Every structure is written in structure tokens, then in C-alpha cells.
Amino acid sequence: MGLDPSEAEDHVCPEGAPAWLATMGDLMSNLLVFFVLMLSFANTDKQVFLETMESIQAAFGVLDTDSSQSFSANTMIDWGGKPSSPCEITRIDPSDQTPSMDQKIMQQVQQAIAKNNLSRVVIADATERGVIVRVKGNVLFKPASDQLLPVSFVFLDEIVRITQEFPYELSIEGHTDDSRIDSSRFPTNWHLSTARSIAVLRYMMDAGQIDPSRVAVSGFGSTRPLLPNDSPENRAANRRVEFVYKRDPVDDQSTRAERRAARRAERSETSLE
């Protein structure tokens, strides 16, 4: 039996998918993403998960200066199917986020290096001894001389300012390469390296108010090379002056005097024994 053309016009289907099918597709996509996420959590590394959670917390503004919270590496997480207590949240001390004194010194030195375009001749490094600022010798002195070059004054003024700002003990250490020196003024490289350290110290004392008890000088000659003395470039690197900011900050003058008195008392007791 045929369909009347007038009735067929009343039964024309709308174009495209029905609205419920789009909703169903969105639901299935969400379910797929959910199960993929669950699978990734089941196989992820614990440390990666902790780092991810911290990133999520920071992105949503959970971490703030008043009540910073984060998952620590020691947080106990139950990856099994048994019920477990919520993850432990450790509070981060805001003071731990502030730069250390070594980092502050490094920042100051790096700024001074960039300001004076000295990146090729001055290097700063944080070591177990403290912060070491290495300056190539040709920036400070002429060959076989302990007379400071005027071009070095600007950077030395920055060293004076840093020394005044941070209460660290400073050791000024001179180094040479192993080339023999033929000079009546400096019979050996020991004499030359020590004289250069003293010259730097005298300039710093004249340029700024620095407690002399905080500063020491030494000369090592060619005994502590950074590189083998087998090329002109390596020799130039070994000819240097190092400013070593020792890690333990000095205390006030009274505390240092008390420590010296205590050491003298210990030596006296030892000698009596």
C-alpha cells in the first residue's frame, strides 16, 4: 500500500543527529577519559604523582604565604583497594622558601658580573667551603706584577660592598701557573701570589670599612691549579685571585672574643695536663 504524498511531507525526519545522541557521546567521552586517568594513576610513579598534586595545588591557589600546604615525599599513600586514611598534608614553613645567604651572595656577584660585562673573566661557584669568586689574574694585574690595574677597581668595589653586606669571613687567595719567575722582587711564585693577595686586601681596606678580623690573605703559588698547565689557555685560567666567602657567618665581636678566650682556655688546660 503506497503512502499518500501529503502524509509523507508530514513525516520528514529532521537533519542531523538527535539531541540526545550528542549528550550520550559526551557522557561516553567523559567515561573514557575517567578510566584512562584511573589507569594512569594505578601505574604512575609515586614521586611523579606527588609533584603533579603540588602543581595542581599551586594552580588552584591552594598554596599561599599564610597556610602553605603540600604533599611531602614521606606522605603515606595507599595504592591498593582497601580503604585508607586521607593523605597526610605537611605544612611548609614559609621561611624555607627564602633564599639562603649563599644564594643571596651568588645573586649579588652574578649581578656585579653582568653589570661590568665580566662573564669571561669572573666565575662564581657555591662549594662546600662557601661561595668562591674566581677572577683571572690578567684582569687585576700585569704579568709578574702586584700592582692593581685601574680597570679592576670597579669590580673590587663591588666585592667590598658584598663583603660589607654579608657577615661572612673572607679569604683572599692568590694563585699562579707553574711558569718560572725571574724577578728580584718576587723570587718565587709563592711570593708573587701572596703579594697579589695583599695588594687586593689593601685596596679593599682603603675602599671600605671592613673588619680586619674577618679577612685573611694567602698565596698558594702554582700548587693548586684548576687545569693542567699544558696550554696558554689553561695557564691563564690558573693565574687567578679567589675570594672565598666561608659558609659559617661570623658572629658579633663579643661572641668571637668569647670563642677565642674559650680556645685559649682549652689550650691552657691541655698544656697543664
C-alpha positions as CSV (number, residue, x, y, z in Angstrom):
1,M,0.0,0.0,0.0
2,G,1.6,3.3,-1.0
3,L,2.0,6.3,1.2
4,D,0.0,9.4,0.3
5,P,2.3,12.2,-0.7
6,S,0.6,14.6,1.5
7,E,1.2,12.3,4.5
8,A,4.9,11.8,3.6
9,E,5.5,15.5,3.9
10,D,4.3,15.4,7.5
11,H,6.8,12.6,8.4
12,V,10.0,14.2,7.2
13,C,12.9,13.4,9.7
14,P,15.0,16.4,10.9
15,E,18.5,16.7,9.5
16,G,21.5,15.7,11.7
17,A,21.7,13.6,14.8
18,P,19.1,13.9,17.5
19,A,20.0,16.0,20.6
20,W,20.1,13.0,23.0
21,L,22.8,11.4,20.9
22,A,25.2,14.3,21.4
23,T,24.6,14.1,25.2
24,M,25.3,10.4,25.1
25,G,28.5,11.0,23.1
26,D,29.7,13.5,25.7
27,L,29.0,11.1,28.5
28,M,30.9,8.2,26.9
29,S,33.9,10.5,26.2
30,N,33.9,11.6,29.9
31,L,33.8,7.9,31.0
32,L,36.7,7.1,28.7
33,V,38.8,9.9,30.0
34,F,37.9,8.9,33.6
35,F,39.0,5.3,33.1
36,V,42.2,6.3,31.3
37,L,43.0,8.7,34.2
38,M,42.4,5.9,36.8
39,L,44.7,3.6,34.8
40,S,47.4,6.2,34.7
41,F,47.1,6.7,38.5
42,A,47.4,2.9,39.0
43,N,50.7,2.8,37.1
44,T,52.3,6.2,37.9
45,D,55.4,6.7,39.9
46,K,54.7,7.9,43.4
47,Q,57.1,10.9,43.2
48,V,55.6,12.0,39.9
49,F,52.1,11.8,41.5
50,L,53.3,14.0,44.4
51,E,54.8,16.6,42.1
52,T,51.6,16.6,40.0
53,M,49.5,17.2,43.1
54,E,51.7,20.1,44.1
55,S,51.4,21.6,40.7
56,I,47.6,21.3,40.8
57,Q,47.5,22.8,44.3
58,A,49.6,25.8,43.1
59,A,47.5,26.2,40.0
60,F,44.3,26.4,42.1
61,G,45.8,28.8,44.6
62,V,45.9,26.3,47.4
63,L,49.5,27.3,48.3
64,D,49.7,30.7,49.9
65,T,52.0,32.6,52.2
66,D,49.8,32.1,55.2
67,S,49.0,28.4,55.1
68,S,51.1,26.7,52.5
69,Q,50.3,23.0,52.2
70,S,51.8,20.4,50.0
71,F,52.3,16.6,49.7
72,S,55.6,15.7,51.0
73,A,57.8,12.9,49.8
74,N,57.1,11.0,53.0
75,T,53.3,11.1,52.6
76,M,51.8,7.7,53.0
77,I,49.6,6.8,50.0
78,D,47.7,3.5,49.8
79,W,47.6,2.4,46.2
80,G,45.6,-0.8,47.0
81,G,41.9,-1.3,47.1
82,K,41.5,-1.2,50.8
83,P,40.1,1.9,52.5
84,S,42.8,4.1,53.9
85,S,43.1,7.4,55.7
86,P,43.4,10.6,53.7
87,C,46.9,11.5,52.5
88,E,48.9,13.3,55.1
89,I,49.4,17.0,54.4
90,T,52.6,18.6,55.6
91,R,52.8,22.3,56.2
92,I,55.7,24.1,54.5
93,D,57.5,26.7,56.6
94,P,57.5,30.0,54.6
95,S,61.0,30.7,55.9
96,D,62.2,27.6,54.0
97,Q,61.3,29.3,50.8
98,T,63.5,32.4,51.4
99,P,66.9,32.3,49.7
100,S,69.9,31.2,51.8
101,M,72.7,33.6,52.5
102,D,74.9,31.7,50.0
103,Q,72.2,32.2,47.3
104,K,72.0,35.9,48.1
105,I,75.8,36.3,47.7
106,M,75.6,34.4,44.4
107,Q,72.9,36.7,43.2
108,Q,74.9,39.8,44.2
109,V,78.0,38.5,42.5
110,Q,76.2,37.5,39.3
111,Q,74.6,40.9,39.1
112,A,78.1,42.6,39.5
113,I,79.5,40.3,36.8
114,A,76.6,41.1,34.4
115,K,76.8,44.8,35.2
116,N,80.5,45.1,34.4
117,N,80.5,42.5,31.5
118,L,83.0,40.2,33.2
119,S,81.4,36.8,32.5
120,R,84.5,35.7,30.6
121,V,87.0,36.5,33.4
122,V,85.0,36.2,36.6
123,I,83.3,33.0,37.8
124,A,81.2,32.4,41.0
125,D,80.7,29.0,42.4
126,A,79.0,27.6,45.5
127,T,81.1,24.9,47.2
128,E,81.4,23.1,50.5
129,R,83.8,25.9,51.6
130,G,81.3,28.6,50.7
131,V,80.9,30.9,47.8
132,I,84.1,31.3,45.7
133,V,84.5,34.2,43.3
134,R,87.4,33.5,40.9
135,V,89.0,36.4,39.0
136,K,91.5,35.8,36.3
137,G,94.9,37.4,37.1
138,N,95.1,39.5,33.9
139,V,92.1,41.5,35.0
140,L,93.8,42.6,38.2
141,F,97.5,42.7,37.4
142,K,100.1,42.9,34.7
143,P,102.3,39.8,34.3
144,A,104.8,39.3,37.2
145,S,103.4,42.4,39.0
146,D,101.4,43.0,42.1
147,Q,100.2,46.5,41.1
148,L,96.5,46.6,40.6
149,L,95.2,47.7,37.2
150,P,92.8,50.7,37.4
151,V,90.3,48.7,35.3
152,S,89.9,46.3,38.3
153,F,88.7,49.0,40.7
154,V,85.1,48.9,39.7
155,F,84.7,45.2,40.3
156,L,86.7,45.3,43.5
157,D,84.4,48.0,44.8
158,E,81.5,45.5,44.2
159,I,83.4,42.9,46.2
160,V,83.9,45.5,49.0
161,R,80.1,46.2,49.0
162,I,79.2,42.5,49.2
163,T,81.7,41.9,52.0
164,Q,80.2,44.7,54.0
165,E,76.6,43.5,53.4
166,F,77.1,39.8,54.4
167,P,78.7,38.8,57.7
168,Y,81.0,36.1,56.2
169,E,84.7,35.6,56.8
170,L,86.6,36.4,53.6
171,S,89.7,34.6,52.4
172,I,91.7,36.3,49.6
173,E,93.8,33.6,47.9
174,G,96.4,34.2,45.2
175,H,97.3,31.6,42.6
176,T,99.8,31.4,39.7
177,D,100.7,29.0,36.9
178,D,103.9,26.9,37.0
179,S,106.0,29.3,34.9
180,R,109.3,30.2,36.5
181,I,109.5,33.8,37.6
182,D,112.8,35.7,37.3
183,S,112.5,38.8,39.5
184,S,114.4,40.2,42.4
185,R,111.2,41.4,43.9
186,F,109.5,38.0,43.7
187,P,112.0,35.1,43.9
188,T,109.2,32.5,43.6
189,N,105.6,32.2,42.6
190,W,104.7,31.9,46.3
191,H,106.0,35.5,46.8
192,L,104.1,36.8,43.8
193,S,100.7,35.1,44.7
194,T,101.0,36.3,48.3
195,A,101.9,39.9,47.2
196,R,98.9,40.0,44.9
197,S,96.5,38.9,47.7
198,I,97.9,41.6,50.0
199,A,97.5,44.2,47.3
200,V,93.8,43.3,46.9
201,L,93.4,43.4,50.7
202,R,95.0,46.8,51.0
203,Y,92.7,48.2,48.3
204,M,89.6,46.8,50.0
205,M,90.6,48.2,53.4
206,D,91.2,51.6,51.9
207,A,87.9,51.5,49.8
208,G,85.5,50.4,52.6
209,Q,85.0,49.9,56.3
210,I,85.7,46.2,56.7
211,D,86.5,44.5,60.0
212,P,90.1,43.3,59.6
213,S,89.4,40.2,61.8
214,R,87.0,39.0,59.1
215,V,89.6,38.9,56.3
216,A,92.6,36.7,55.7
217,V,95.1,36.5,52.8
218,S,97.2,33.6,51.4
219,G,99.3,32.7,48.4
220,F,99.5,29.2,47.0
221,G,101.8,29.8,44.1
222,S,101.2,27.1,41.5
223,T,100.3,24.3,43.9
224,R,96.5,24.4,43.3
225,P,95.9,24.6,39.6
226,L,92.4,24.5,38.2
227,L,93.6,22.9,35.0
228,P,96.8,21.2,33.8
229,N,99.5,23.8,32.9
230,D,99.8,22.4,29.3
231,S,98.4,25.3,27.2
232,P,98.3,29.1,27.3
233,E,94.5,29.0,27.9
234,N,94.9,26.7,30.9
235,R,97.8,28.7,32.3
236,A,95.7,31.9,32.1
237,A,92.9,30.1,34.0
238,N,95.3,29.1,36.7
239,R,96.6,32.6,37.2
240,R,93.8,34.0,39.4
241,V,92.7,35.5,42.7
242,E,89.9,33.9,44.6
243,F,87.6,35.5,47.1
244,V,86.2,32.8,49.4
245,Y,83.2,33.7,51.4
246,K,83.3,31.0,54.1
247,R,80.0,29.4,54.8
248,D,79.7,30.0,58.6
249,P,78.7,33.6,59.2
250,V,80.8,35.4,61.8
251,D,79.1,36.5,64.9
252,D,79.4,39.8,66.6
253,Q,82.7,40.9,68.1
254,S,81.9,39.9,71.6
255,T,81.0,36.3,70.5
256,R,84.2,36.0,68.5
257,A,86.2,37.2,71.5
258,E,84.4,34.6,73.7
259,R,85.3,31.9,71.3
260,R,88.9,32.9,71.2
261,A,89.0,33.0,75.0
262,A,87.5,29.5,75.2
263,R,90.1,28.2,72.8
264,R,92.9,29.7,74.8
265,A,91.4,28.2,78.0
266,E,91.3,24.8,76.3
267,R,94.9,25.0,75.2
268,S,95.9,26.1,78.7
269,E,94.1,23.1,80.3
270,T,95.7,20.8,77.8
271,S,99.2,22.1,78.5
272,L,98.7,21.7,82.3
273,E,97.6,18.1,81.8
